[in-house]
Amino acid sequence: MQSKIMAAENVGRSRCVFAVIPVFAGMMIASVSVAQQTDPPLVPPRQGPAHTFSGYQTPAECAAGAVTDERMYWRDRFVDTVSVALPNRLLQPSTIASIKQCLSKFSMERLKPRELFGFAQAHLAARGYEEAGRAFALVAIAAAKEPPERRAWTLYNIVDVYLSAAPPRVQDAQAYLSKLDSLGVSASPERARGYAELAKVARYWDSTTLQMKAATAAVKAAREIPLDRLREYSAMGRSNPGFAYYELAWARARQNDPDGAVEMLELGTNTLGPLTKRGEAAGITTIELPRFLALGKPAPAVPADWRFIPSDHPEVEPKPGKPSIVVLARSGYFEHYAVLQRLLAKFTPQGVGATYSTETRGYVGNKIALPDSEAVYIRDYYFQKRKIPMVISIGRTDFEVRSDGAYDRKADTESPYEKINQMNGRQPVFLIDKKGILRIVADLTVENEPMLSNMLTELLAEP
């Protein structure tokens, strides 16, 4: 499996990342990457201020400005991009040409170290890997004169930029992680976060060997963080060491070790929770725990006061002795439909059952609706508008009048799948094996699609 992630160096598939990375003296540099399997047709860049580059003062603007135009161009052209930034697609050639034109204004030898970050990011976006490597080498040389903790922060940001590239530059990131390892305990927070980022990339690519190795290294580094620095870093979202425990929990769950996954999340919670008054440091481990606690146990029944089977796709009905998926309805996240359509087209002909679980709300739009009428509306919405060939299972939500006269959901009527998900994530999908055991709960996203596809293949092959 490890060869998969290494192969990503030479193929055009990756993830979408848009993050702000603090480097050197408070400088903020935007890291933007967009990737796809194959280059789209050449589209001439739009004319206007965004492509004159006359006002650009730093190389970081070359990547950020051109990629903004890229995102605007592709917006709404694909189902995946209705509500989120364009995932898993390479920049179109015209955008790369724009970045190169912008970079022609800057000479690497005349840039300050903090400006070299943006210079390298822009070259990564334009696939100028050698130039990016030279720029980062100069940054590392300059950082070598800094105190160990400051040097570690610089090296971590180099790792993060490489892993945010499209495609991720895994071997380059690992080279700078080795430099971080050489700094020992003084770099433990940055090592923990860097290896957690590497484990996440491996998780998206479903490279289980690298995922386990990186996640284990992340937790090892997290446990070396001195208490005073642990308090400091635990309050920072991107540097929260809780992500190290979370990634190792994921690696164990992927290898069908649910007990080991829960053990790791509980270790993270117990280690980090007492550091702040309300336990913010352990946020990721406590939020995700209900999902992992349900793994390895019989999947609950899907609420089905109304159940509709598409007449043109009867094969999607779950069958005894076959794997199945359950998708929990979520409003406002439409990009998952394209991923769902691809998974259904590939696996339902092989016998994988598919159920879309939702519930009545008591209204349609801004109008009160009777339960039967709302159920028919929900059926037509998914079958006709969204073209989802799945069993539509609808639970009835019962309400009661509170003391203040308002209506509220009756106690204990929440779907068991809602209880597992705990309002976490964007669009949850539950994979269930042939024996009816819940094997994984994940967000139904482009990034997770390789893992979901591989897992369904494995579940079909199990006895």
C-alpha positions, 0 to 999 in steps of 0.5 A: 500500500505504501507504494500508492502514496509514493506514486502520487508524486508522479500522477495528477491526483490529490486533495484540495487545501486552502490554509493560512500558514504563519511563518516568520515574524507574523507573516501570513502566506496563503497555501492553495492547492487544487488538483485533478486526475487529468488537465482540463482543456486549455482555457485562456485566462480572463483579462483584467487586473487579476492577470496584470500582476502589476500590484503584486508585491510578494510571490505568495500573491502569484499563487493565491491570485491565480488560484482564486481565478481558477476556483471562480472558473470551475465553480458550479461547473461540477457537482462537487464544487457547489458548496466547497472549493474545487477538490482533486483537480489540477490547475488548468494550463492557463492558470499555471501559465499565469503563475509563471508569468507572475513569478517572472517578476521575482528573483530568488536571490533577492527575496527575504527568507519569509518571501521564499515561502510564497515563492516556493508555494507558487512554484509548487502550484506551477509544478516547478518542483526544483525551484521550490526545492531550492527556495526551501533549502535557502529557508532552511539554511537561514533557519539554522541560525535561529533557536531550535524552537523557532527553527522547528516552526520553520521546518514544520511549515515547509513540511505543511506546504509540501503536503498541501501541494497538488499532488502532495510532495510526500518524499520532500515532506519526509526529508524535512520531517527527518530534519525535525526529528534531529531536533528532538524534544525541542521540536516535539510539537512540530513533529507531532503535527507534521507527522499527523499531516502526513498520516492524513495524506496517507489516509486520503490515499488509503496508504495504510502502511504509511498511515500507520507509520506516520500516525505512530510517529505523531503520537510518539512526538506528542507524548514528548511535548513538555507540559508548558509547551503542551498547554500552549500548543493545545490551544492552537487549532492547526497545532493541536496535538489531539490530531496525532491521537486522532490519526492513529485511531483512524489507522487502527480503525482502518485495520479493523481494530476498533478497540485499539482506535477507541483506546487511542482516542481515550488516551488523547482525551485523558492526556490533553483534556485536563490541560484547559478548563473546558478540555478544548485541547482534546476537542478532536478526540472527544468529538470523534469518539462516538463514531469509533465507539460504534465500530465493531458492533452490530449496525442499528436498524435504519428508522423506516416509518416510510421506505421507498425503493427506486423501481428502476434500481431494485438492486440497491435494496440491502440483502442478507449476507451482502455489505451495505452503506447508509448515508445520513442526510445532511442539508447544505452539503451537496458536493457529496452527491457526485462521490455517492453516484460514483460509488453506487455505480461501481458497487450496487451492481455487485450487490452492495445495498444502499440506504439514504436515511432521513426524517420528517421535520414537520415542514416543507420549505417555510410551510407546515406539512403533514407527515405523509405529504412530507415523506412523499416530498422527500422521496421525490426530491431524492429520486427525481431532483438528486437522482439518487438510486438508493432506498430512501428510509424516512423516520417520523419525528414526533413533537410535543408542546413545551411549557412555553408553548413552543414545539420540540422534538420528543425525547429519545426519538433521535435516529441511532445513526444521528447519535453515532454521528453526534452532529459531527462531520459534513456528510457521514457514510456508514459502511456495514459488512456482510455480517451486519457489523459497522466497520467505518464511519467517515465523511462522504467526501472526494478526499475519502473516496479512495478509502471508501472504494477500497473498503467496499471492495474488501467487504465484498471479498470477505467470506 
